[in-house]
Amino acid sequence: MEKGALRERVLLIVQERGAVTATEVWQDIRQHHPLSLNTVQTVLNRLVQDRILTRDVSRRPSRYRLNPADEVQRRQAHKTALELSTQVGPAGLTHFVESLETLNPELVQRLERLLAARRQDQT
């Protein structure tokens, strides 16, 4: 599993579950990919350093969760996705992706990795 894909998968798990331990994330990931707990802990710690996640060390084991500012972004993204899907439909989605490709092709690549990770988890 590539580093970027692992990072995306870890973020997906934290977003879906809320507060999680490194072991919980590792147990979820190892169902599909043979990785060490240490590798997952390293990714979690880097996400904390990047201020995407926070780590609660008041309890053992430590629990990781989305940074509250990131949670606000998630709610805004949900609202935007809802508006896009209900107000403009499939054509709007096509225009959205085309706009992303023009503005920031790296975001389209990240979107593709996120979708691939979700598809893989569903199998």
N, C-alpha and C positions, 0 to 999 in steps of 0.2 A: 504494500500500500504506500503510495507516494505521501510525502510530508504534507502537502497541501490538502490532499484528500483526507488524510487522517485528522488534520486540524478541522476541516469542515465537518467530518463525522462527529468529532468530539463536541463541537458547537451544537450540532443538531441534537445530540443526546441531552446536553444541558438545557437547551431550549425546550425540549419536549418534557423533560422530567422535573425541571426546577433545580432545587438544591440536591447535589449528588456528591458521593465520595469518589475518589480515584478508582477504587476497587469496583464500584458499580459501573462506572464508565468502561473500565477494562473488561468486565464480564460481558457487557453488551457487545463490545467490539470483537472480542475473541471468538464469538460465535461464528464470525465470518472471516476473521483475519488472525493468524497466529502472531500476536504481538506480546511483548513483555509488559508487566505492570509498570516498570520503570519508564518505558517509552511513553505510555499514556500519562504518567505523572509529569514527565518533562513537557509534554504538550500542554497540559493543564497549567503548569507553572509559567510557561511562556505566554499563555493567554492572560494570566494574571498580570504579568509584567507589562503586557500590551494594554492593560486596563479594559479588556473585553469581559473578563470574568473577575469576580471577587472570591477570596478564600476566607471562610469563617474558621478561625483556629481556636475559638472558644470551646469547641467540643472536639473530642477525638472519636473517630478520625475526622480530619478537616473536611468541610463541605464546600463545594464550588457552586457558584451560581452566576447568572448574567449580571454584569454591572448594571445598576438601575438605569443609567443613561442609555445603555444598550437596549434595555427593556422598552424604553420610550420609543426608540427607533423601531423596534419590532412591532409595537402597536401601530405606529404610523405606516409601516410597510403593509401591515394587514389591512388597514383602512384603504390605502391606495390600491392594493390588489383587489379588494372587494369592489371598489368603485370601477376599476378597469374591467373586471369580469362582468359586472351587472349592467354597466352603462354603455360600454362600447363593444363588448363581445370579442369574438375571435379576431376580427380585423384590427381591433384596438391592440390586442396582444402582439400581432404582427408588427404594427407600427411602433409599439413599445420596444420590441427587440431590435428593430432597425435603428431606432433612435439611440439605444444603448451601444450598438455597434459603431455608430458614428461618434458618439460622445466619449465612450470608454470601452474599447474592445476587450480589455482585461475583465471587465464586469461580466461580459457575455461568457467568457471562458469560465469564470467562477460560477456563474449560473449553471453552465453545462456540468461542472464537477458536482455541484449540489444535487442536481437532478439525477446524475449517474449514481451518486451515493445513496439517494433515496430508493432508486430502482433496485440497486443491489441488496439493500436491506429488506426489500419486499419479497425477494426470492429466497 
